[in-house]
């Protein structure tokens, strides 16, 4: 073999190894959590309240809590993010102000999530007086995923060909009619895909809800958006750090982790399905 | 060469006084257009006669497309473009009109076919719905059928109006765009190099269609294809480096061009 060929072989081997390592990392996480978590998971685990000081019973309140928090975050962040993206791409004059706003939004994505938690505590819990509640936590998570939603929406809107807009405007439509009837319907799958990926991330976050929404244990299921809740990520944290019976708490923590993992992967799977559906019908 | 251009311009400006009494649909006065400080169109004066086909020809980059986009104010959506002109549609300044109503009266067909990613039916229905031009389903269907007939597409698609518009051939797509345009009953149709993306057979169909359309509409067509201008137009305007070099009846322009640059262009000395 010539030295050029050897170099090529070594180069490809390194690239192949890197890819394999990444894939195996995902596989190892799944395997590790699964074998430890699967033992405790059964129908009761998913549908019952915890009992005996968190050492037995199910995680229903945590599943529901994560669901409510995420739902609240979507209801807040999706309309707001899509509206901002429409304004930035379609209406705003592309100048310095828009550039500064974009930089601001990108920086928002880089803020550590615990900082969002403190912000939520100061603003939603205290200043607005929402208390430790689904509302406070949902709004905090919503702000966390706003940059993701705005960026995904902007990309989806910009991907709609200019010729569609021209065709519509040349027929005598207003700008809003063009956006509403031509641009949005063609961008919606991209917007949803990006947003769902953001939502998956929100469901797994602990820090933003730490001071704003969660409690270690609640005897009742939440009955309004002002209730405090249990949530899956925080439940894992609490089981591992609090309580006096680690031998019965640790398996429950792994079970909870497995449930959370499958929820997040499931959400991502939905995003992938939507994307593939939309791709088939592309212009 | 610059002097020649100026001479030609003078001739046209002298003539404009005489032409007023003809049946003028659109008159363009002192049209100047800048793109980010570069002047693209320089002091163009042009009268467009009703129910005739007026072709705008010239080498690429001479400002043909820019010129017709000023007529339905599509340049308004390009932030860098600045227009300074008086353009009269039936004697009324288009810059005093609501641009959506103006664009309903002056339709446009673009260079590349651009149907919406919807069904054939929905494509033609789009403008009708926007302008609320029907009272019931029967009337909507009737108007869509009429537009597709006029665009010479009806016979090819009548059995499957739900077909996805992007599955049509290029020529069919362009005729669908024409149907979509005439469905809203415009008075003028602007064609911006409508055949540049089409094969010769599809081109011939579109040309035949334009011939027929002029009975009901005033037509302005931009083309880089001189033969096409000669075949289908009644008047020809030759645009060079943003200036209107020569304008007159197509036959006269092609047989006895008065300006040397026009002659050189038409005989293929440059292009």
Interface residues (C-beta under 8 A of the other chain):
Chain A: X93 X94 X161 X163 X164 X165 X166 X167 X168 X169 X170 X171 X172 X173 X174 X177 X181 X182 X186 X281 X282 X283
Chain B: X72 X74 X77 X79 X100 X101 X102 X103 X104 X107 X108 X110 X112 X114 X115 X116 X117 X126 X127 X130 X131 X164 X166 X177 X180 X181 X184
